[in-house]
Amino acid sequence: MSESRINRRTATLGLLAGTVGLGAFPASAAAVPHRRPRLAFKGVAYDAGTGFLGDDSRMRWSRELMRGEVRAIKERLHANWVSIYGSDVERLVETATEALHQGLAVSIQPRAFDEPQADALAKLREVAIAAERLRRRSGPEVIVVVGCEFMLFTPGIVPGANFFERVEYLTKGEFDIKELQRKFRAFTAQMVKVARRNFHGRITYGAAHDLENVDWALFDIVGLDFYGTAPQELVPFRRWGKPIMILEFGCCTFTGAPELGGMGWDIVDFSGEVPVIPPQYTRDEQAQADHLTRMLEVFANEGFLGASMYTFISPDAPHRPKDRPHDEDIAAFSLCKVIRKNSDDPASPYRWEPKKSFHAVARYYANH
């Protein structure tokens, strides 16, 4: 099962909504300075290959392929920032190097499922050292994202040998929230120390906005994965007095997907040998396009530093235009639809085509 098929962050938010209650943040009474409604960082998330259950979300990878996609982000999408995430340090660094070369700001986030804490700390150190080298010799800004959603991804905080066991544990609701938060904050503080020791630019963290109570005093930027639609949910984060970046937001590509938010992936029936899209879901690129531009307006009007939709491309969710029941791109969050030479082979060569959302975001970015 690939990363796109479980959509790790959003699936869990859906499972835990109204159950865990981890996001009890006090409301902010602080005044917010008036800002012009524009985003300084106009971005898109880019997966350099994330490992999950032994699979790689980018089974086909090459520098040439990556360079072409980064070029499209700059020249066709009109973004000025790419939010790079993945499990392989070499891929992260080579993608960041290419993006900086093309004049894009970058954020670099090591991401892995079920990686032991010691290994996660060691990987972050590698990334931070490499990011500092890039920062010193580049013009565009380099930001390090120390990780995302540690409560779910990282062993040793929430009981459970793997991601699914941790989700199950939290959904049962029988736990000591203070103890979980203590462990979460202790590990986060360790990651921050590693990042600060080896990197001297700005750092942040990819937090599930209603799942984790982060001590944002440790960071330069409040970083959020936000799959909601109500801006009032983000008001509490202003109390930290720090710039806010939306590291992920978006929806899938069918009618009604914006209302499902991060749970859009869940329409897929995985009970058989191949994934099936049930007949009641209609492919709707316009719904995705309208949602992304609407949320960009929201984030700009809120005066946020930047926003990066999830995600540029999902090669592990191919578009099958002549086989609607198996058109996995319907349940994909990507701006591009992937047409593989062999749609059943995740390592097969592919080409991509922009969806309506790609064109809508490109127009928004070009005009703002």
Disulfide bonds with the S-S distance in Angstrom:
none
